[in-house]
Amino acid sequence: MDYIQIGRVSKTHGIDGALKLKINERYFDDFAEAEVLFVELAGKHVPYFVEEMRGGLDPIVKFEDLDQREEAQKLSGKVLYLRESDLLPMEEESALEQFERYQGYTLVDETLGEIGPIDEIMEMPGQYMAACQYQGREVLIPLNKVFIKGVDVGQQVLKMDLPEGLLDL
């Protein structure tokens, strides 16, 4: 079974075992519809059934059978997952929306290594560009599928093979 990282537990809330979560905005609708979330413990994805959910982008969740603050604290900092099969069907995304999901990802070149976080995705005539800070200056990198070698969603890394000299422009 495939699991998708959707966020993490930030801390406990109150004394009844409720938890404050940080959910990746991309998965918020999927999270809001979920009846069960998974936390990786001892190498296994353990299910936690949602009893109550409240709040906005940083929701507070109460899981069934988790009634004490001490028990809940064991989940602080843990990564949250949904089963891939629990994700809502995707609407057709525009090309810009497809690339905007990489905003905030770290751009890594196969030769140069880490370039930096993607600050912004821009639509330019004929192509989309990622704006990054590299060696103290802003660089624009074309998001051409030829240059993209892989995406690590869990680590939020966009792996690219950039043409030599591109960052010198």
C-alpha positions in Angstrom: 0.0 0.0 0.0 1.3 3.5 -0.9 1.2 6.3 1.6 1.5 10.0 0.9 3.0 12.5 3.4 0.4 15.2 4.0 1.9 17.0 7.0 3.0 16.5 10.6 1.9 16.7 14.2 3.2 19.9 15.7 2.2 19.6 19.4 -0.5 18.6 21.9 -3.5 20.8 22.5 -5.2 20.8 25.9 -5.3 17.9 28.3 -7.7 15.5 26.4 -5.2 14.1 23.9 -6.0 16.6 21.1 -3.2 17.5 18.7 -2.4 20.5 16.6 -1.4 19.6 13.1 0.5 21.2 10.2 -1.1 20.1 6.9 0.6 20.7 3.5 -1.8 23.1 1.7 -1.8 20.8 -1.4 -3.4 18.0 0.7 -5.8 20.0 2.9 -9.0 19.0 1.1 -7.9 15.3 1.2 -7.2 15.7 4.9 -10.5 17.4 5.6 -12.3 14.4 4.1 -10.2 11.8 5.9 -11.6 9.4 8.5 -8.2 7.9 9.3 -4.7 9.3 9.3 -1.5 7.3 9.6 1.6 7.9 11.6 4.9 6.0 11.0 5.9 4.3 14.3 8.6 1.6 14.4 8.7 1.4 10.6 4.9 0.7 10.3 2.1 3.1 9.3 -0.2 3.0 12.3 -3.8 4.2 11.7 -5.4 6.8 13.9 -9.2 7.3 13.4 -10.4 10.9 13.5 -13.0 11.6 16.2 -13.2 15.4 15.9 -11.5 18.0 13.8 -11.7 21.8 14.2 -9.7 24.9 13.1 -8.4 26.1 9.8 -5.0 25.5 8.1 -3.4 24.4 11.4 -6.3 22.2 12.6 -6.7 20.6 15.9 -7.6 16.9 15.8 -8.9 14.5 18.4 -8.2 10.8 17.6 -10.4 8.0 18.9 -8.8 6.1 21.8 -6.2 8.9 22.4 -7.6 10.6 25.5 -4.5 11.7 27.5 -2.0 14.4 26.9 0.9 12.1 27.8 -0.2 9.6 25.1 -0.7 12.3 22.5 2.8 13.8 23.2 4.4 10.6 21.8 3.0 11.7 18.4 4.5 15.3 18.5 6.8 15.9 15.6 5.7 12.7 13.7 4.9 12.8 10.0 1.2 12.3 9.0 0.2 10.2 6.0 -2.9 9.3 4.0 -3.2 6.2 1.9 -2.8 7.1 -1.8 -6.2 5.4 -2.4 -7.8 7.9 0.1 -6.7 11.0 -1.9 -9.6 12.8 -3.7 -9.6 12.6 -7.5 -7.5 15.3 -9.0 -9.1 17.9 -11.2 -7.3 18.6 -14.4 -4.5 21.0 -13.5 -3.3 23.8 -15.7 0.4 23.7 -16.6 1.0 26.6 -14.1 -0.7 24.7 -11.3 1.4 21.6 -12.1 4.6 23.6 -11.6 3.3 25.7 -8.6 3.3 22.6 -6.4 7.1 22.9 -6.5 7.1 26.3 -4.7 8.9 25.8 -1.4 10.7 22.7 -2.7 14.6 22.7 -2.6 16.0 22.7 -6.1 19.0 20.3 -6.5 21.2 20.1 -9.6 22.8 16.8 -10.5 26.2 18.5 -10.9 26.2 21.5 -8.6 24.2 20.0 -5.8 21.7 22.1 -3.8 20.8 25.4 -5.4 18.2 26.6 -2.9 14.5 26.7 -2.1 12.1 27.7 -4.9 10.7 31.1 -3.8 8.3 31.6 -6.7 7.0 30.0 -9.9 6.5 32.5 -12.7 4.8 32.2 -16.0 7.0 33.8 -18.8 6.2 33.8 -22.5 6.6 30.3 -23.7 7.8 28.7 -20.4 7.6 28.6 -16.6 10.5 29.7 -14.4 11.5 28.9 -10.8 13.0 31.8 -8.9 15.7 30.8 -6.4 18.4 32.5 -4.3 21.7 31.1 -5.4 25.0 32.5 -4.1 23.4 35.6 -2.8 21.5 36.5 -6.0 18.1 35.6 -7.6 18.3 33.2 -10.5 15.6 32.1 -12.8 15.6 28.5 -13.8 13.4 27.2 -16.7 11.0 24.4 -15.5 11.5 22.4 -18.7 10.5 18.7 -18.4 13.8 17.9 -20.2 15.8 19.3 -17.2 13.6 17.8 -14.5 15.1 14.4 -13.5 12.9 13.6 -10.5 10.8 14.8 -7.6 11.0 13.6 -4.0 7.6 14.7 -2.6 8.4 13.4 0.9 11.6 15.4 1.1 10.2 18.3 -1.1 13.2 18.1 -3.5 13.1 18.9 -7.2 16.0 17.2 -8.9 17.2 18.8 -12.1 20.1 18.5 -14.6 20.7 22.1 -15.5 22.6 23.1 -18.7 26.2 24.1 -17.9 26.5 27.8 -17.4 22.8 28.5 -16.8 23.4 29.9 -13.3 26.1 32.2 -14.6 23.7 34.3 -16.6 
